[in-house]
Amino acid sequence: MPDSLFPASDRTSVPAVTMDQMREVDRIMIEDLHIELKQMMENAGRNLGRLGFVRFRPSRVLVLAGPGGNGGGGLVAARHLANWGVEVSVVLGTDPVRLGPVPGHQLDVLNRMGVPTAAEPGDADLVIDALLGYSLRGNPRGRVAELIEWAGTKAAPVLSLDTPSGLDVTTGEPAAPCVTATATLTLAAPKTGLLEAPTVGELYLADISVPPGVYDAFGLDMPVDLFGQDTVIRLG
């Protein structure tokens, strides 16, 4: 892939965070700054859809969406991709009634648009992995584990949101099962476990509107112009 598609930065030049630090970043965003989850999810999903569209040029995309915020970001990406003329289908990693309120809202929008939700995954030019986010503890289970294993049997490239589902974002240790991604779009800041993990593939970073000063609480010097050229950058 040509590096010129997105601005590039060395992955060691941007401060990385652990799972617990990222959890605190999200808390500050929501509780202190009143930047709501729906806003961050929209930013994440739009950037995810754009990366998938520009990097892979797919005609058909399958979005695997989990029950939490990560799944909601995948559903946002599905909406944008459908608006851009891509044939999109969604497979959920949980019963729709178990989706959180914000992901549930995103699914409702897709239903109203006529974007299909399938019971089983099918063929696609690109699989978007939005099953599990940074807060995974232990091995994936149930339907989510089945979909991770399914993704590992297909030749289509896999684009993961924030982290390959099943990967410990702090240590980089894969659970069983774990997605092996062609590319990963992580959010706000790189996670320590993504920097060297082979399951990550190409590593990208997306702006979800976190002010650089949020990282001051951890003593991290986040560049104020990190996303000055684009809301997606490649970490080489």
C-alpha positions in Angstrom: 0.0 0.0 0.0 1.4 3.5 -0.8 2.3 5.3 2.4 1.0 8.5 0.7 -2.6 7.6 1.4 -2.4 8.9 4.9 0.2 11.0 6.8 2.8 8.8 8.6 4.4 9.0 12.0 6.8 6.7 13.7 4.8 4.6 16.1 7.4 5.1 18.9 7.1 8.9 18.6 3.5 9.1 19.9 3.0 8.3 23.6 1.2 5.0 24.2 -1.3 4.2 26.9 -2.4 1.1 28.8 -5.9 -0.1 29.1 -6.4 1.5 32.5 -5.1 4.8 31.2 -7.4 4.7 28.2 -10.3 4.0 30.5 -9.4 7.1 32.5 -9.2 9.1 29.2 -12.8 8.0 28.4 -13.9 9.0 31.9 -12.4 12.4 31.6 -14.0 13.0 28.2 -17.5 12.0 29.4 -17.6 13.2 33.0 -15.3 16.2 33.0 -15.5 17.6 29.5 -19.0 16.4 28.6 -17.9 15.0 25.3 -20.4 12.2 25.0 -19.9 8.6 24.0 -22.1 9.2 21.0 -19.8 11.9 19.7 -16.7 9.8 20.2 -18.4 6.8 18.5 -19.3 8.9 15.5 -15.8 10.1 15.1 -14.4 6.6 15.5 -16.8 5.1 13.0 -16.5 7.7 10.4 -12.7 7.4 10.5 -13.0 3.6 10.4 -15.2 3.7 7.4 -13.0 6.1 5.6 -9.8 4.0 6.3 -11.6 0.9 5.0 -12.9 2.8 1.9 -9.6 4.4 1.0 -7.2 1.6 1.9 -9.1 -1.4 0.6 -11.5 0.0 -2.0 -14.1 -2.7 -1.2 -17.3 -3.3 -3.1 -18.8 -5.5 -0.3 -18.1 -5.0 3.4 -19.1 -7.2 6.3 -19.2 -5.6 9.7 -18.8 -7.8 12.8 -20.2 -5.8 15.6 -20.0 -6.6 19.3 -22.3 -5.4 22.1 -20.4 -2.4 23.4 -18.9 0.8 22.2 -16.5 -0.9 19.8 -19.5 -2.5 18.1 -21.2 0.9 17.9 -18.2 2.3 16.1 -18.5 -0.5 13.6 -22.2 0.2 13.0 -21.3 3.9 12.4 -18.7 2.8 9.8 -21.4 0.6 8.2 -23.7 3.7 7.8 -21.0 5.8 6.2 -19.8 3.0 3.9 -23.4 2.4 2.8 -23.7 6.2 2.1 -20.6 6.0 -0.1 -22.1 3.3 -2.3 -20.6 0.2 -0.7 -22.7 -2.9 -0.3 -22.7 -3.4 3.5 -24.1 -6.1 5.8 -23.8 -6.5 9.6 -23.5 -9.5 11.8 -24.0 -9.0 15.5 -22.0 -10.7 18.2 -24.9 -10.6 20.6 -28.7 -10.5 20.6 -29.8 -7.0 19.5 -31.7 -6.5 22.8 -28.4 -6.8 24.6 -26.8 -3.9 22.9 -26.0 -0.8 25.0 -28.2 2.3 24.4 -25.7 4.1 22.2 -24.8 1.0 20.0 -28.5 0.2 19.9 -29.3 3.6 18.5 -26.7 3.1 15.7 -28.3 -0.2 14.9 -31.8 1.4 14.8 -30.4 3.9 12.3 -29.1 1.2 10.0 -32.4 -0.7 10.2 -34.2 2.5 9.1 -31.7 2.9 6.2 -32.3 -0.7 5.1 -28.8 -1.9 5.8 -29.2 -5.7 6.4 -28.4 -7.4 9.6 -27.6 -11.1 8.8 -27.8 -14.1 11.1 -24.6 -15.6 9.6 -21.5 -14.0 8.0 -21.1 -14.2 4.2 -18.6 -13.3 1.6 -17.1 -9.8 1.4 -14.1 -7.9 0.1 -13.4 -6.5 3.5 -14.3 -7.7 7.0 -14.5 -5.0 9.7 -13.8 -6.4 13.2 -15.7 -4.3 15.7 -16.4 -7.1 18.2 -14.3 -6.3 21.2 -12.5 -3.2 22.4 -9.7 -2.4 24.8 -11.4 -3.6 28.0 -11.2 -7.3 27.2 -10.4 -9.6 30.2 -10.0 -13.3 29.6 -10.8 -15.3 26.5 -13.6 -14.3 24.2 -16.7 -16.5 24.6 -19.9 -17.5 22.9 -21.0 -15.9 19.6 -18.1 -13.4 19.7 -15.6 -16.2 19.8 -17.3 -18.0 17.0 -17.1 -14.9 14.8 -13.5 -14.3 15.6 -12.7 -17.9 14.6 -14.8 -17.4 11.4 -12.8 -14.3 10.4 -9.6 -16.4 10.7 -10.8 -18.8 8.1 -11.4 -16.2 5.3 -9.0 -14.8 2.7 -10.6 -11.3 2.8 -8.6 -8.6 4.6 -9.7 -7.7 8.1 -9.8 -4.2 9.5 -10.0 -4.0 13.3 -11.3 -1.1 15.3 -9.1 0.0 18.1 -7.6 -3.5 18.6 -7.8 -6.9 17.0 -10.6 -8.6 19.0 -9.0 -10.8 21.6 -5.7 -8.9 22.0 -4.7 -7.5 25.4 -4.0 -3.9 24.6 -1.6 -3.4 27.5 0.6 -6.5 27.0 0.1 -7.4 23.4 -0.8 -11.0 24.4 -3.4 -12.7 22.3 -6.3 -14.5 23.9 -7.8 -17.7 22.4 -9.2 -16.9 19.9 -7.8 -13.6 18.6 -8.3 -11.8 15.3 -5.3 -11.5 13.0 -5.8 -8.2 11.3 -4.6 -6.9 8.0 -4.8 -3.4 9.5 -5.9 -1.9 12.9 -7.3 1.6 13.5 -6.7 2.4 17.1 -8.4 5.4 18.7 -7.1 8.6 20.4 -3.7 7.2 21.4 -1.7 4.0 20.6 -2.1 1.3 23.1 1.2 -0.2 24.5 0.3 -3.7 23.5 -0.3 -2.8 19.8 3.1 -1.5 19.1 4.8 -4.9 18.5 2.0 -7.4 18.3 2.0 -9.2 14.9 -1.8 -9.6 14.9 -2.2 -5.9 14.5 -1.0 -5.6 10.9 -0.7 -2.1 9.6 -1.3 0.3 12.5 -3.3 3.5 12.1 -4.4 6.1 14.7 -7.7 8.1 14.5 -8.8 11.4 16.1 -11.9 11.0 18.2 -11.7 14.6 19.5 -9.6 14.0 22.7 -7.9 17.3 23.6 -4.1 16.7 24.0 -4.2 18.1 27.5 -6.2 15.1 28.7 -3.0 13.1 28.7 -1.3 15.5 31.1 -2.8 13.5 34.0 -0.5 10.6 33.0 2.6 12.8 32.3 2.3 12.0 28.6 3.4 14.7 26.1 0.8 14.2 23.3 1.7 16.4 20.3 -0.9 19.2 19.9 -0.6 18.9 16.1 -0.9 15.1 15.9 -3.9 15.3 13.7 -3.1 18.6 12.0 -2.8 17.0 8.6 -5.5 14.4 8.8 -7.8 12.7 11.3 -6.2 9.4 10.4 -2.4 8.8 10.5 -0.4 5.7 9.8 2.0 4.7 12.6 5.0 3.1 10.9 
